């Protein structure tokens, strides 16, 4: 009778097949979980890169109105450049404290001056701090008196906030300088 039970092993074959099938399912589910986790991690990394790029652009400033050059003396050179700054739509506030984190640089064909001094005034509404915020206009008076910026000269100004895009202004002085000059 004992030999009779061992002759028919069809139950064991079904049991072995079921164990192998379960093992395949477990391995496949572990593999699928690994693939999905890696995909989620790469998606999160891409998302972080997009948001950091947006942060860099969001604190950008823009020039509002005409950029003016003032010849305050009698030497025939531009002494001050006056411009109005606003935030781009949806931009983060920028601290414009003179001597603070915003750096203004001057460059022409013969020289580069980093960290040019400037003074800050407000046009219209301001909440009393040195932050350029939405619906505010800041007027910067940039001192370029030591540059010898004369008539018919091409030059660049860079306004570099601590975060966000650099505002680069490529301008020319007019052929003949007056007390006040619209820079183009």
C-alpha positions as CSV (number, residue, x, y, z in Angstrom):
1,X,0.0,0.0,0.0
2,X,2.9,2.3,0.7
3,X,4.4,1.7,-2.7
4,X,1.0,2.4,-4.3
5,X,0.9,5.9,-2.8
6,X,4.4,6.8,-4.2
7,X,3.7,5.6,-7.7
8,X,1.3,8.5,-8.5
9,X,3.3,11.7,-8.0
10,X,0.9,14.0,-9.9
11,X,0.2,16.0,-6.8
12,X,3.8,16.7,-6.2
13,X,4.3,18.0,-9.7
14,X,1.4,20.4,-9.3
15,X,2.8,21.5,-5.9
16,X,6.3,22.1,-7.4
17,X,4.7,24.1,-10.3
18,X,2.8,26.2,-7.8
19,X,5.9,27.0,-5.8
20,X,7.9,27.9,-8.9
21,X,5.0,30.1,-10.1
22,X,4.8,31.9,-6.7
23,X,8.6,32.4,-6.8
24,X,8.3,34.0,-10.3
25,X,5.5,36.3,-9.1
26,X,7.6,37.4,-6.1
27,X,10.7,38.0,-8.2
28,X,8.6,39.9,-10.8
29,X,7.0,42.1,-8.1
30,X,10.3,42.9,-6.5
31,X,11.7,43.8,-9.9
32,X,8.7,45.9,-10.8
33,X,8.9,47.7,-7.4
34,X,12.6,48.5,-8.1
35,X,11.9,49.8,-11.6
36,X,9.0,52.0,-10.3
37,X,11.1,53.3,-7.4
38,X,14.0,54.2,-9.8
39,X,11.5,56.0,-12.1
40,X,10.0,58.0,-9.2
41,X,13.5,59.0,-8.0
42,X,14.4,60.2,-11.5
43,X,11.1,62.1,-11.8
44,X,11.7,63.8,-8.5
45,X,15.3,64.8,-9.6
46,X,13.9,66.2,-12.8
47,X,11.2,68.1,-10.9
48,X,13.8,69.6,-8.5
49,X,15.9,70.8,-11.5
50,X,12.8,72.4,-13.0
51,X,11.9,74.2,-9.8
52,X,15.4,75.4,-9.2
53,X,15.5,76.8,-12.7
54,X,12.2,78.6,-12.1
55,X,13.5,80.0,-8.9
56,X,16.5,81.4,-10.8
57,X,14.3,83.2,-13.3
58,X,11.6,84.3,-10.9
59,X,13.8,86.8,-9.0
60,X,14.7,88.6,-12.2
61,X,14.3,92.3,-12.5
62,X,13.4,94.4,-15.5
63,X,14.1,98.0,-16.5
64,X,11.1,100.3,-16.7
65,X,11.3,103.4,-18.8
66,X,14.2,105.3,-20.3
67,X,17.8,104.9,-19.0
68,X,19.3,108.3,-18.5
69,X,22.9,109.4,-18.3
70,X,23.8,112.6,-16.3
71,X,26.8,114.8,-17.1
72,X,26.9,116.6,-13.7
73,X,30.2,118.3,-14.4
74,X,32.0,120.2,-17.1
75,X,34.3,117.4,-18.2
76,X,32.1,116.1,-21.0
77,X,31.6,112.6,-19.5
78,X,28.7,110.8,-18.0
79,X,28.9,110.8,-14.2
80,X,25.7,108.9,-13.2
81,X,23.4,106.4,-14.9
82,X,19.8,106.5,-13.6
83,X,17.4,103.7,-14.3
84,X,14.2,102.3,-12.8
85,X,13.9,98.6,-11.9
86,X,10.8,96.5,-11.3
87,X,10.3,92.8,-10.7
88,X,9.2,90.6,-13.5
89,X,5.7,89.1,-13.1
90,X,5.7,86.6,-10.2
91,X,9.3,87.4,-9.2
92,X,10.7,87.0,-5.7
93,X,11.6,90.2,-3.8
94,X,15.2,91.4,-4.3
95,X,17.1,93.3,-1.5
96,X,18.6,96.4,-3.1
97,X,20.3,97.7,0.0
98,X,23.3,99.8,-1.2
99,X,26.5,97.8,-0.5
100,X,24.4,94.7,-0.1
101,X,24.1,91.5,-2.1
102,X,23.2,93.1,-5.5
103,X,26.4,93.8,-7.5
104,X,26.5,96.3,-10.3
105,X,29.4,96.0,-12.8
106,X,30.5,98.3,-15.6
107,X,32.4,97.3,-18.8
108,X,33.5,99.1,-21.9
109,X,36.2,98.5,-24.5
110,X,39.0,99.5,-22.2
111,X,38.0,98.6,-18.7
112,X,35.9,96.4,-16.4
113,X,34.8,97.7,-12.9
114,X,33.1,95.2,-10.6
115,X,30.9,96.4,-7.7
116,X,30.2,100.0,-8.9
117,X,28.5,102.1,-6.2
118,X,24.9,103.0,-6.5
119,X,22.2,104.8,-4.5
120,X,18.6,103.7,-4.1
121,X,15.5,105.9,-4.3
122,X,11.9,104.8,-4.7
123,X,9.4,105.9,-7.3
124,X,5.8,105.8,-6.1
125,X,4.6,103.3,-3.5
126,X,7.1,101.6,-1.2
127,X,6.5,99.8,2.1
128,X,9.6,101.3,3.7
129,X,12.2,98.5,3.3
130,X,14.9,98.1,0.7
131,X,13.2,95.1,-0.9
132,X,12.1,95.5,-4.5
133,X,8.7,93.8,-4.4
134,X,5.7,93.5,-6.7
135,X,4.2,96.8,-7.8
136,X,7.3,98.8,-6.6
137,X,9.8,100.7,-8.7
138,X,13.3,101.3,-7.5
139,X,15.4,104.1,-9.0
140,X,19.1,103.3,-9.0
141,X,21.7,106.0,-9.5
142,X,24.9,104.3,-10.6
143,X,28.1,106.3,-10.1
144,X,30.2,105.9,-13.3
145,X,32.2,109.1,-12.8
146,X,35.6,107.3,-12.6
147,X,35.1,105.5,-15.9
148,X,35.6,108.5,-18.3
149,X,32.4,107.5,-20.1
150,X,32.4,110.0,-23.0
151,X,30.3,110.6,-26.1
152,X,29.6,107.9,-28.6
153,X,30.8,105.1,-26.4
154,X,29.4,101.6,-26.2
155,X,29.3,100.1,-22.7
156,X,27.6,97.4,-20.6
157,X,26.0,97.4,-17.2
158,X,25.3,94.1,-15.3
159,X,23.0,94.1,-12.3
160,X,23.6,90.8,-10.5
161,X,21.1,89.8,-7.7
162,X,22.1,87.1,-5.2
163,X,19.6,84.7,-6.8
164,X,18.1,84.8,-10.2
165,X,19.0,86.0,-13.6
166,X,21.6,88.7,-14.3
167,X,20.2,91.8,-15.9
168,X,22.6,92.9,-18.7
169,X,22.2,96.3,-20.3
170,X,24.0,97.1,-23.5
171,X,24.0,100.8,-24.2
172,X,25.6,103.6,-26.1
173,X,26.1,107.3,-25.2
174,X,24.9,109.9,-27.7
175,X,27.4,111.5,-30.1
176,X,27.2,114.8,-28.1
177,X,26.7,114.8,-24.4
178,X,24.3,117.3,-22.6
179,X,23.4,117.6,-19.0
180,X,20.8,114.8,-19.4
181,X,21.2,112.1,-22.0
182,X,18.9,109.2,-23.0
183,X,21.0,106.2,-23.4
184,X,20.1,103.7,-26.1
